[in-house]
Amino acid sequence: YLEAIQQLDRDLNPVSAEATGAVFALADKGWTLELRGIRHHYPSSSDDSQFVLGPLDLSIGQGEILYIVGGNGSGKTTLAMLLLGLYRPDEGRIFLNGVEITEANIDAYRQNFSAVFADFHLFEHLPDPDASDIGSRARHYLDVLGMSHKVKVEAGKFTTLNLSTGQRKRLALVSAYLEDRPIYLFDEWAADQDPAFKRVFYTELLPELKSRGKTVIVITHDDAYFSCADRILKLQDGHRAAKA
């Protein structure tokens, strides 16, 4: 329900694009997202032990496609939540363009991300419905993802959300694209998709984001498409594995 959380956060703590840009001025070499000595723990659901992610160092650059891989319980989603600013680390620091993330700028930090999680929520209204090209861009992605026969765009919103799980996930992807944020994160997006749409996602849509200077972080098990990543981070028991 990341979209619902982000919308509520925007309603309660509105942050303008200008304010976000002022806080995290674009570096000469592009966006840089850094995790330094990040550590996060929480109780295990199965016993009294605690799962610990980290300590972990990670640097992600603008226009990079990073895959995060690993088995169930390895810490992939926990790392994603830390990257998005929805979890706060117990130890370590996060920097965006050299600016450390604190309670004072966390709201502005979160505005730099668009994400689609396995457990997601859909809104019928388009992001920024007053943008002059929002309708044409929405129709473009609906067509690319084979949704144009099911969903139309009228009066700044999608005409229906009454769709299958795979179709709803494709519509969530359309919404994320329309947000046009600097950093994208997809958590097992292709898990419910037919092979044809998996291919479109990995070989067409992700490279398109990269070509526009977006940073793309993908949590995935689709090893057939590992070659599409610029870099792969493999986690094992909350730590970086020796090899991806």
Accessible surface in RSA format (square Angstrom, percent):
REM  Atomic radii and reference values for relative SASA: ProtOr
REM  Chains: A
REM  Algorithm: Lee & Richards
REM  Probe-radius: 1.40
REM  Slices: 20
REM RES _ NUM      All-atoms   Total-Side   Main-Chain    Non-polar    All polar
REM                ABS   REL    ABS   REL    ABS   REL    ABS   REL    ABS   REL
RES TYR A   1   129.11  60.3 117.13  66.6  11.99  31.2  72.56  54.5  56.56  69.7
RES LEU A   2     5.45   3.0   2.65   1.9   2.80   7.0   3.97   2.8   1.48   4.0
RES GLU A   3    23.38  13.4  22.35  16.9   1.03   2.5  20.74  40.1   2.64   2.2
RES ALA A   4    34.11  31.4  29.11  44.9   5.00  11.4  29.70  41.8   4.41  11.7
RES ILE A   5    83.83  47.7  81.29  60.6   2.54   6.1  83.56  60.2   0.27   0.7
RES GLN A   6    12.11   6.8  10.20   7.5   1.91   4.5   7.94  16.9   4.17   3.2
RES GLN A   7    67.24  37.6  67.24  49.1   0.00   0.0  21.37  45.5  45.87  34.8
RES LEU A   8   105.79  58.9 103.37  74.0   2.42   6.1 105.14  73.8   0.65   1.8
RES ASP A   9    20.22  14.2  16.94  16.9   3.28   7.8  10.46  24.6   9.77   9.7
RES ARG A  10    59.39  24.9  55.33  28.2   4.06   9.7  31.87  43.6  27.52  16.7
RES ASP A  11    94.44  66.2  64.56  64.3  29.88  70.7  25.90  61.0  68.54  68.4
RES LEU A  12   124.77  69.5  99.25  71.0  25.52  64.1 101.66  71.4  23.11  62.2
RES ASN A  13    63.56  43.8  58.70  56.7   4.86  11.7  10.04  24.2  53.52  51.7
RES PRO A  14   109.82  80.0  85.44  77.9  24.38  88.6  87.57  72.3  22.25 138.3
RES VAL A  15    42.51  28.0  17.10  15.5  25.41  61.2  20.52  17.8  21.98  59.6
RES SER A  16    59.78  50.5  43.55  58.1  16.23  37.4  44.83  95.5  14.95  20.9
RES ALA A  17    84.63  77.8  63.07  97.3  21.56  49.0  69.90  98.4  14.73  39.0
RES GLU A  18   138.08  79.3 122.84  92.9  15.23  36.3  76.72 148.4  61.36  50.1
RES ALA A  19    43.65  40.1  35.50  54.8   8.15  18.5  42.97  60.5   0.68   1.8
RES THR A  20    11.94   8.5  11.88  12.0   0.06   0.2  11.08  14.9   0.86   1.3
RES GLY A  21    38.12  47.0   0.00   N/A  38.12  47.0  32.94  90.4   5.18  11.6
RES ALA A  22    84.17  77.4  48.55  74.9  35.62  81.0  60.55  85.3  23.62  62.6
RES VAL A  23    53.97  35.5  39.12  35.4  14.85  35.8  46.02  40.0   7.95  21.6
RES PHE A  24     1.60   0.8   0.02   0.0   1.58   4.1   0.02   0.0   1.58   4.5
RES ALA A  25    67.29  61.9  57.74  89.1   9.55  21.7  60.51  85.2   6.78  18.0
RES LEU A  26   108.62  60.5  80.36  57.5  28.26  71.0  80.36  56.4  28.26  76.0
RES ALA A  27    41.38  38.0  27.48  42.4  13.90  31.6  37.21  52.4   4.17  11.0
RES ASP A  28   157.31 110.2 114.74 114.2  42.57 100.7  39.70  93.4 117.61 117.3
RES LYS A  29   198.73  96.9 165.19 101.4  33.53  79.8 117.18 105.5  81.55  86.9
RES GLY A  30     8.27  10.2   0.00   N/A   8.27  10.2   6.86  18.8   1.41   3.2
RES TRP A  31    37.02  14.9  35.91  17.4   1.11   2.6  24.34  13.0  12.68  20.6
RES THR A  32    42.15  30.0  41.80  42.4   0.35   0.8  22.56  30.3  19.59  29.6
RES LEU A  33     2.52   1.4   2.11   1.5   0.42   1.1   2.11   1.5   0.42   1.1
RES GLU A  34    42.14  24.2  42.14  31.9   0.00   0.0   2.85   5.5  39.29  32.1
RES LEU A  35     2.26   1.3   0.00   0.0   2.26   5.7   0.00   0.0   2.26   6.1
RES ARG A  36   101.66  42.7  97.95  49.9   3.71   8.8  41.63  56.9  60.04  36.4
RES GLY A  37    30.54  37.7   0.00   N/A  30.54  37.7  24.32  66.7   6.23  13.9
RES ILE A  38     0.00   0.0   0.00   0.0   0.00   0.0   0.00   0.0   0.00   0.0
RES ARG A  39    75.34  31.6  75.34  38.4   0.00   0.0   4.53   6.2  70.81  42.9
RES HIS A  40    23.26  12.7  23.26  16.2   0.00   0.0  17.40  17.9   5.87   6.8
RES HIS A  41    72.61  39.7  63.62  44.2   8.99  23.0  32.26  33.3  40.34  46.9
RES TYR A  42    85.00  39.7  83.34  47.4   1.66   4.3  60.78  45.7  24.23  29.9
RES PRO A  43    95.86  69.9  85.95  78.4   9.91  36.0  85.95  71.0   9.91  61.6
RES SER A  44    31.10  26.3  18.72  25.0  12.38  28.5  10.79  23.0  20.31  28.5
RES SER A  45   128.39 108.5  80.50 107.4  47.88 110.3  58.60 124.8  69.79  97.8
RES SER A  46    97.72  82.6  57.87  77.2  39.85  91.8  52.11 111.0  45.60  63.9
RES ASP A  47    84.33  59.1  64.18  63.9  20.15  47.6  43.09 101.4  41.23  41.1
RES ASP A  48   149.86 105.0 120.12 119.6  29.74  70.3  42.92 101.0 106.94 106.7
RES SER A  49    62.16  52.5  49.94  66.7  12.21  28.1  48.55 103.4  13.61  19.1
RES GLN A  50   101.53  56.8  76.40  55.8  25.13  59.8  20.43  43.5  81.11  61.5
RES PHE A  51    40.53  20.3  34.44  21.3   6.08  15.8  40.40  24.5   0.12   0.4
RES VAL A  52    41.00  27.0  35.19  31.9   5.81  14.0  35.19  30.6   5.81  15.8
RES LEU A  53     0.03   0.0   0.03   0.0   0.00   0.0   0.03   0.0   0.00   0.0
RES GLY A  54     0.22   0.3   0.00   N/A   0.22   0.3   0.08   0.2   0.15   0.3
RES PRO A  55    84.02  61.2  66.27  60.4  17.75  64.5  66.73  55.1  17.29 107.5
RES LEU A  56     5.72   3.2   2.96   2.1   2.76   6.9   5.42   3.8   0.31   0.8
RES ASP A  57    89.93  63.0  84.29  83.9   5.64  13.3  33.46  78.8  56.47  56.3
RES LEU A  58     7.69   4.3   0.40   0.3   7.28  18.3   5.33   3.7   2.36   6.3
RES SER A  59    58.06  49.1  49.26  65.7   8.80  20.3  33.60  71.5  24.46  34.3
RES ILE A  60     1.57   0.9   0.06   0.0   1.51   3.6   0.06   0.0   1.51   4.1
RES GLY A  61    26.04  32.1   0.00   N/A  26.04  32.1  22.92  62.9   3.12   7.0
RES GLN A  62    71.26  39.9  44.55  32.6  26.71  63.6  10.63  22.6  60.63  46.0
RES GLY A  63    13.46  16.6   0.00   N/A  13.46  16.6   9.57  26.3   3.89   8.7
RES GLU A  64    28.52  16.4  26.79  20.3   1.72   4.1  15.49  30.0  13.03  10.6
RES ILE A  65     4.26   2.4   4.26   3.2   0.00   0.0   4.26   3.1   0.00   0.0
RES LEU A  66     0.01   0.0   0.01   0.0   0.00   0.0   0.01   0.0   0.00   0.0
RES TYR A  67     0.00   0.0   0.00   0.0   0.00   0.0   0.00   0.0   0.00   0.0
RES ILE A  68     0.00   0.0   0.00   0.0   0.00   0.0   0.00   0.0   0.00   0.0
RES VAL A  69     8.50   5.6   8.50   7.7   0.00   0.0   8.50   7.4   0.00   0.0
RES GLY A  70     7.74   9.5   0.00   N/A   7.74   9.5   5.02  13.8   2.71   6.1
RES GLY A  71    45.87  56.6   0.00   N/A  45.87  56.6  35.42  97.2  10.45  23.4
RES ASN A  72   145.35 100.2 111.03 107.3  34.32  82.6  35.40  85.2 109.96 106.3
RES GLY A  73    62.52  77.1   0.00   N/A  62.52  77.1  41.94 115.1  20.59  46.1
RES SER A  74     5.63   4.8   3.80   5.1   1.83   4.2   5.53  11.8   0.10   0.1
RES GLY A  75     6.85   8.4   0.00   N/A   6.85   8.4   4.43  12.1   2.42   5.4
RES LYS A  76    16.84   8.2  14.88   9.1   1.96   4.7   6.35   5.7  10.49  11.2
RES THR A  77    64.76  46.1  62.10  63.0   2.66   6.3  43.97  59.1  20.79  31.4
RES THR A  78     9.01   6.4   7.34   7.4   1.66   4.0   0.78   1.1   8.22  12.4
RES LEU A  79     0.00   0.0   0.00   0.0   0.00   0.0   0.00   0.0   0.00   0.0
RES ALA A  80     0.00   0.0   0.00   0.0   0.00   0.0   0.00   0.0   0.00   0.0
RES MET A  81    34.97  18.1  34.97  23.1   0.00   0.0  33.07  28.1   1.90   2.5
RES LEU A  82     0.00   0.0   0.00   0.0   0.00   0.0   0.00   0.0   0.00   0.0
RES LEU A  83     0.00   0.0   0.00   0.0   0.00   0.0   0.00   0.0   0.00   0.0
RES LEU A  84     2.78   1.5   1.06   0.8   1.72   4.3   1.06   0.7   1.72   4.6
RES GLY A  85     2.04   2.5   0.00   N/A   2.04   2.5   1.78   4.9   0.26   0.6
RES LEU A  86    39.20  21.8  13.47   9.6  25.73  64.7  14.22  10.0  24.98  67.2
RES TYR A  87    81.63  38.1  76.54  43.5   5.09  13.2  40.39  30.4  41.23  50.8
RES ARG A  88    83.76  35.2  73.12  37.3  10.64  25.3  47.73  65.2  36.02  21.8
RES PRO A  89    28.60  20.8   9.19   8.4  19.41  70.6   9.19   7.6  19.41 120.7
RES ASP A  90    72.47  50.8  38.43  38.3  34.03  80.5  15.64  36.8  56.82  56.7
RES GLU A  91    99.42  57.1  91.75  69.4   7.67  18.3  36.26  70.1  63.17  51.6
RES GLY A  92    36.40  44.9   0.00   N/A  36.40  44.9  11.00  30.2  25.40  56.9
RES ARG A  93   118.28  49.7 114.47  58.4   3.81   9.1  33.99  46.5  84.29  51.1
RES ILE A  94     8.75   5.0   6.32   4.7   2.44   5.9   6.32   4.5   2.44   6.6
RES PHE A  95    14.93   7.5  14.82   9.2   0.12   0.3  14.82   9.0   0.12   0.3
RES LEU A  96     0.15   0.1   0.15   0.1   0.00   0.0   0.15   0.1   0.00   0.0
RES ASN A  97    21.86  15.1   0.26   0.3  21.59  52.0   4.08   9.8  17.78  17.2
RES GLY A  98    54.30  67.0   0.00   N/A  54.30  67.0  26.46  72.6  27.84  62.4
RES VAL A  99    51.08  33.6  47.61  43.1   3.48   8.4  51.08  44.4   0.00   0.0
RES GLU A 100    60.26  34.6  53.30  40.3   6.96  16.6  12.44  24.1  47.82  39.0
RES ILE A 101    10.83   6.2   2.75   2.0   8.08  19.5   2.75   2.0   8.08  21.9
RES THR A 102    57.34  40.8  53.52  54.3   3.82   9.1  52.78  70.9   4.56   6.9
RES GLU A 103   132.49  76.1 114.26  86.4  18.23  43.4  67.42 130.4  65.07  53.1
RES ALA A 104   103.03  94.7  58.31  90.0  44.73 101.7  69.67  98.1  33.37  88.4
RES ASN A 105    19.67  13.6  17.17  16.6   2.50   6.0  10.09  24.3   9.57   9.3
RES ILE A 106     9.82   5.6   9.79   7.3   0.04   0.1   9.79   7.0   0.04   0.1
RES ASP A 107    35.52  24.9  35.09  34.9   0.43   1.0   6.45  15.2  29.08  29.0
RES ALA A 108     7.46   6.9   6.49  10.0   0.97   2.2   6.49   9.1   0.97   2.6
RES TYR A 109     0.25   0.1   0.25   0.1   0.00   0.0   0.25   0.2   0.00   0.0
RES ARG A 110    49.89  20.9  48.48  24.7   1.41   3.3   7.08   9.7  42.81  25.9
RES GLN A 111    22.08  12.3  17.16  12.5   4.91  11.7   9.18  19.5  12.90   9.8
RES ASN A 112     3.39   2.3   3.23   3.1   0.16   0.4   0.16   0.4   3.23   3.1
RES PHE A 113     0.48   0.2   0.48   0.3   0.00   0.0   0.48   0.3   0.00   0.0
RES SER A 114     0.00   0.0   0.00   0.0   0.00   0.0   0.00   0.0   0.00   0.0
RES ALA A 115     2.87   2.6   0.00   0.0   2.87   6.5   0.00   0.0   2.87   7.6
RES VAL A 116     0.05   0.0   0.00   0.0   0.05   0.1   0.00   0.0   0.05   0.1
RES PHE A 117    16.37   8.2  16.26  10.1   0.11   0.3  16.26   9.9   0.11   0.3
RES ALA A 118    59.12  54.4  40.71  62.8  18.42  41.9  41.05  57.8  18.08  47.9
RES ASP A 119    86.97  60.9  80.58  80.2   6.39  15.1  39.10  92.0  47.87  47.7
RES PHE A 120    26.46  13.2  12.73   7.9  13.73  35.7  12.85   7.8  13.62  39.0
RES HIS A 121    67.29  36.8  65.78  45.7   1.51   3.9  42.60  43.9  24.69  28.7
RES LEU A 122     8.69   4.8   2.27   1.6   6.41  16.1   2.80   2.0   5.89  15.9
RES PHE A 123    80.53  40.3  74.83  46.3   5.70  14.8  76.91  46.6   3.62  10.3
RES GLU A 124    68.44  39.3  65.77  49.8   2.67   6.4  13.97  27.0  54.47  44.5
RES HIS A 125   105.74  57.8  98.13  68.2   7.60  19.5  63.49  65.4  42.24  49.2
RES LEU A 126     4.38   2.4   0.51   0.4   3.87   9.7   0.51   0.4   3.87  10.4
RES PRO A 127    30.77  22.4  18.53  16.9  12.24  44.5  30.76  25.4   0.01   0.0
RES ASP A 128    96.00  67.2  78.74  78.4  17.26  40.8  32.51  76.5  63.50  63.3
RES PRO A 129    64.46  47.0  49.68  45.3  14.79  53.7  49.68  41.0  14.79  91.9
RES ASP A 130   137.64  96.4 106.90 106.4  30.74  72.7  36.68  86.3 100.96 100.7
RES ALA A 131    29.28  26.9  13.76  21.2  15.52  35.3  24.11  34.0   5.17  13.7
RES SER A 132   123.62 104.5  77.20 103.0  46.42 106.9  57.58 122.6  66.05  92.5
RES ASP A 133    66.14  46.3  62.92  62.6   3.21   7.6  28.67  67.5  37.47  37.4
RES ILE A 134     8.54   4.9   8.54   6.4   0.00   0.0   8.54   6.2   0.00   0.0
RES GLY A 135    14.24  17.6   0.00   N/A  14.24  17.6  11.56  31.7   2.68   6.0
RES SER A 136    61.71  52.1  52.84  70.5   8.87  20.4  43.59  92.8  18.12  25.4
RES ARG A 137    61.32  25.7  58.96  30.1   2.36   5.6  42.72  58.4  18.60  11.3
RES ALA A 138     0.00   0.0   0.00   0.0   0.00   0.0   0.00   0.0   0.00   0.0
RES ARG A 139   124.69  52.4 120.75  61.6   3.93   9.4  56.44  77.1  68.25  41.4
RES HIS A 140    91.63  50.1  83.71  58.2   7.92  20.3  62.31  64.2  29.32  34.1
RES TYR A 141    11.38   5.3  11.38   6.5   0.00   0.0   2.80   2.1   8.58  10.6
RES LEU A 142     1.96   1.1   1.96   1.4   0.00   0.0   1.96   1.4   0.00   0.0
RES ASP A 143    95.13  66.6  83.03  82.6  12.10  28.6  13.70  32.2  81.43  81.2
RES VAL A 144    44.46  29.3  27.18  24.6  17.28  41.6  33.66  29.2  10.80  29.3
RES LEU A 145     1.14   0.6   1.14   0.8   0.00   0.0   1.14   0.8   0.00   0.0
RES GLY A 146    27.00  33.3   0.00   N/A  27.00  33.3  23.23  63.7   3.77   8.5
RES MET A 147     0.11   0.1   0.11   0.1   0.00   0.0   0.00   0.0   0.11   0.1
RES SER A 148    40.39  34.1  40.22  53.7   0.17   0.4  21.47  45.7  18.92  26.5
RES HIS A 149   135.28  73.9 100.68  70.0  34.60  88.5  85.12  87.7  50.16  58.4
RES LYS A 150   100.28  48.9  82.20  50.4  18.08  43.0  30.32  27.3  69.96  74.5
RES VAL A 151     0.80   0.5   0.00   0.0   0.80   1.9   0.00   0.0   0.80   2.2
RES LYS A 152   109.74  53.5 108.17  66.4   1.57   3.7  75.42  67.9  34.32  36.6
RES VAL A 153    20.04  13.2   5.63   5.1  14.42  34.7   5.63   4.9  14.42  39.1
RES GLU A 154   106.14  60.9 100.70  76.2   5.44  13.0  37.01  71.6  69.13  56.4
RES ALA A 155   103.02  94.7  51.84  80.0  51.18 116.4  73.01 102.8  30.01  79.5
RES GLY A 156    18.50  22.8   0.00   N/A  18.50  22.8   9.90  27.2   8.60  19.3
RES LYS A 157    76.56  37.3  76.53  47.0   0.03   0.1  32.04  28.8  44.51  47.4
RES PHE A 158     1.96   1.0   0.00   0.0   1.96   5.1   0.00   0.0   1.96   5.6
RES THR A 159    63.35  45.1  27.13  27.5  36.22  86.3  29.09  39.1  34.26  51.8
RES THR A 160    41.70  29.7  33.61  34.1   8.09  19.3  31.49  42.3  10.21  15.4
RES LEU A 161    49.09  27.3  41.35  29.6   7.73  19.4  41.90  29.4   7.18  19.3
RES ASN A 162   140.75  97.1 115.81 111.9  24.94  60.1  30.29  72.9 110.46 106.8
RES LEU A 163    24.38  13.6   1.27   0.9  23.11  58.1   8.02   5.6  16.35  44.0
RES SER A 164    63.37  53.6  48.04  64.1  15.33  35.3  52.45 111.7  10.92  15.3
RES THR A 165    86.39  61.4  79.73  80.8   6.65  15.9  43.15  58.0  43.23  65.4
RES GLY A 166    11.03  13.6   0.00   N/A  11.03  13.6   6.15  16.9   4.88  10.9
RES GLN A 167    28.02  15.7  28.02  20.5   0.00   0.0   0.79   1.7  27.23  20.7
RES ARG A 168    69.44  29.2  69.44  35.4   0.00   0.0  15.64  21.4  53.80  32.6
RES LYS A 169     2.77   1.3   2.77   1.7   0.00   0.0   0.32   0.3   2.45   2.6
RES ARG A 170    21.60   9.1  21.60  11.0   0.00   0.0   0.00   0.0  21.60  13.1
RES LEU A 171     0.00   0.0   0.00   0.0   0.00   0.0   0.00   0.0   0.00   0.0
RES ALA A 172     1.24   1.1   0.08   0.1   1.16   2.6   0.54   0.8   0.70   1.9
RES LEU A 173     0.47   0.3   0.47   0.3   0.00   0.0   0.47   0.3   0.00   0.0
RES VAL A 174     0.38   0.3   0.00   0.0   0.38   0.9   0.38   0.3   0.00   0.0
RES SER A 175    18.06  15.3  18.06  24.1   0.00   0.0  16.67  35.5   1.39   1.9
RES ALA A 176     4.85   4.5   1.88   2.9   2.97   6.8   3.92   5.5   0.93   2.5
RES TYR A 177     1.97   0.9   1.53   0.9   0.44   1.1   1.53   1.1   0.44   0.5
RES LEU A 178     4.26   2.4   0.00   0.0   4.26  10.7   0.00   0.0   4.26  11.5
RES GLU A 179    36.09  20.7  18.18  13.8  17.90  42.6   6.56  12.7  29.53  24.1
RES ASP A 180    67.78  47.5  52.78  52.5  15.00  35.5   8.63  20.3  59.14  59.0
RES ARG A 181    35.70  15.0  35.42  18.1   0.28   0.7   9.47  12.9  26.23  15.9
RES PRO A 182    27.53  20.1  24.77  22.6   2.76  10.0  27.22  22.5   0.31   1.9
RES ILE A 183     1.48   0.8   1.48   1.1   0.00   0.0   1.48   1.1   0.00   0.0
RES TYR A 184     0.00   0.0   0.00   0.0   0.00   0.0   0.00   0.0   0.00   0.0
RES LEU A 185     0.00   0.0   0.00   0.0   0.00   0.0   0.00   0.0   0.00   0.0
RES PHE A 186     0.00   0.0   0.00   0.0   0.00   0.0   0.00   0.0   0.00   0.0
RES ASP A 187     8.74   6.1   8.72   8.7   0.01   0.0   0.00   0.0   8.74   8.7
RES GLU A 188    33.11  19.0  31.30  23.7   1.81   4.3  24.39  47.2   8.72   7.1
RES TRP A 189     1.33   0.5   0.00   0.0   1.33   3.1   0.00   0.0   1.33   2.2
RES ALA A 190     1.76   1.6   0.90   1.4   0.86   2.0   0.90   1.3   0.86   2.3
RES ALA A 191    63.32  58.2  30.64  47.3  32.68  74.3  37.63  53.0  25.70  68.1
RES ASP A 192    75.77  53.1  49.82  49.6  25.95  61.4  13.90  32.7  61.87  61.7
RES GLN A 193    12.65   7.1   0.27   0.2  12.38  29.5   1.72   3.7  10.92   8.3
RES ASP A 194    85.80  60.1  82.78  82.4   3.01   7.1  14.86  35.0  70.93  70.7
RES PRO A 195   111.10  81.0 106.77  97.3   4.33  15.7 108.82  89.8   2.28  14.2
RES ALA A 196    61.52  56.6  53.52  82.6   8.01  18.2  59.56  83.9   1.97   5.2
RES PHE A 197    37.66  18.8  37.66  23.3   0.00   0.0  37.66  22.8   0.00   0.0
RES LYS A 198    48.59  23.7  48.59  29.8   0.00   0.0  13.50  12.2  35.09  37.4
RES ARG A 199   112.09  47.1 112.09  57.1   0.00   0.0  48.72  66.6  63.37  38.4
RES VAL A 200    13.92   9.2  13.92  12.6   0.00   0.0  13.92  12.1   0.00   0.0
RES PHE A 201     0.45   0.2   0.45   0.3   0.00   0.0   0.45   0.3   0.00   0.0
RES TYR A 202     3.20   1.5   2.89   1.6   0.31   0.8   0.00   0.0   3.20   3.9
RES THR A 203    57.34  40.8  37.58  38.1  19.75  47.1  37.71  50.7  19.63  29.7
RES GLU A 204    80.13  46.0  69.58  52.6  10.55  25.1  34.54  66.8  45.59  37.2
RES LEU A 205     3.37   1.9   3.37   2.4   0.00   0.0   3.37   2.4   0.00   0.0
RES LEU A 206     0.52   0.3   0.52   0.4   0.00   0.0   0.52   0.4   0.00   0.0
RES PRO A 207    51.65  37.6  48.36  44.1   3.30  12.0  48.49  40.0   3.17  19.7
RES GLU A 208    52.48  30.1  46.27  35.0   6.21  14.8  29.38  56.8  23.10  18.9
RES LEU A 209     0.00   0.0   0.00   0.0   0.00   0.0   0.00   0.0   0.00   0.0
RES LYS A 210    78.85  38.5  72.22  44.3   6.63  15.8  52.53  47.3  26.33  28.0
RES SER A 211    93.05  78.6  49.90  66.6  43.14  99.4  50.47 107.5  42.58  59.7
RES ARG A 212    90.25  37.9  59.22  30.2  31.03  73.9  48.76  66.6  41.49  25.1
RES GLY A 213    20.97  25.9   0.00   N/A  20.97  25.9  17.70  48.6   3.27   7.3
RES LYS A 214    25.83  12.6  25.83  15.9   0.00   0.0   4.90   4.4  20.93  22.3
RES THR A 215     2.83   2.0   2.79   2.8   0.04   0.1   1.32   1.8   1.50   2.3
RES VAL A 216     0.00   0.0   0.00   0.0   0.00   0.0   0.00   0.0   0.00   0.0
RES ILE A 217     0.00   0.0   0.00   0.0   0.00   0.0   0.00   0.0   0.00   0.0
RES VAL A 218     0.92   0.6   0.92   0.8   0.00   0.0   0.92   0.8   0.00   0.0
RES ILE A 219     0.64   0.4   0.64   0.5   0.00   0.0   0.64   0.5   0.00   0.0
RES THR A 220     0.96   0.7   0.93   0.9   0.03   0.1   0.56   0.8   0.40   0.6
RES HIS A 221    96.35  52.7  77.10  53.6  19.25  49.2  67.25  69.3  29.09  33.9
RES ASP A 222    29.84  20.9  25.49  25.4   4.36  10.3   7.24  17.1  22.60  22.5
RES ASP A 223   105.32  73.8  91.55  91.1  13.76  32.5  21.50  50.6  83.82  83.6
RES ALA A 224    87.30  80.3  51.74  79.8  35.57  80.9  64.18  90.4  23.12  61.3
RES TYR A 225    46.21  21.6  45.73  26.0   0.49   1.3  25.61  19.2  20.60  25.4
RES PHE A 226    53.77  26.9  50.33  31.2   3.44   9.0  50.47  30.6   3.30   9.4
RES SER A 227   107.45  90.8  68.16  91.0  39.29  90.5  58.56 124.7  48.89  68.5
RES CYS A 228    40.27  30.5  19.80  22.1  20.47  48.1  13.03  33.0  27.24  29.4
RES ALA A 229    19.20  17.7   0.11   0.2  19.08  43.4   0.39   0.5  18.81  49.8
RES ASP A 230    77.37  54.2  39.97  39.8  37.41  88.5  20.41  48.0  56.97  56.8
RES ARG A 231    85.67  36.0  78.75  40.1   6.92  16.5  59.01  80.6  26.66  16.2
RES ILE A 232    47.45  27.0  27.22  20.3  20.23  48.8  27.22  19.6  20.23  54.9
RES LEU A 233     3.17   1.8   1.51   1.1   1.67   4.2   3.17   2.2   0.00   0.0
RES LYS A 234    77.37  37.7  74.66  45.8   2.71   6.4  21.47  19.3  55.89  59.5
RES LEU A 235     1.14   0.6   0.00   0.0   1.14   2.9   0.00   0.0   1.14   3.1
RES GLN A 236   108.78  60.8 104.12  76.1   4.65  11.1  26.25  55.9  82.53  62.6
RES ASP A 237   105.81  74.1  96.15  95.7   9.66  22.8  28.05  66.0  77.76  77.5
RES GLY A 238     0.09   0.1   0.00   N/A   0.09   0.1   0.00   0.0   0.09   0.2
RES HIS A 239    87.18  47.6  86.54  60.2   0.64   1.6  53.86  55.5  33.32  38.8
RES ARG A 240   115.82  48.6  92.43  47.1  23.40  55.7  47.12  64.4  68.70  41.6
RES ALA A 241    17.14  15.8   4.22   6.5  12.92  29.4  10.54  14.8   6.59  17.5
RES ALA A 242   111.67 102.7  64.13  99.0  47.54 108.2  77.24 108.8  34.43  91.2
RES LYS A 243   172.24  84.0 158.40  97.2  13.85  33.0 106.50  95.9  65.74  70.0
RES ALA A 244    77.62  71.4  17.74  27.4  59.88 136.2  33.67  47.4  43.96 116.4
END  Absolute sums over single chains surface
CHAIN  1 A    11484.8       8937.1       2547.7       6135.7       5349.1
END  Absolute sums over all chains
TOTAL         11484.8       8937.1       2547.7       6135.7       5349.1
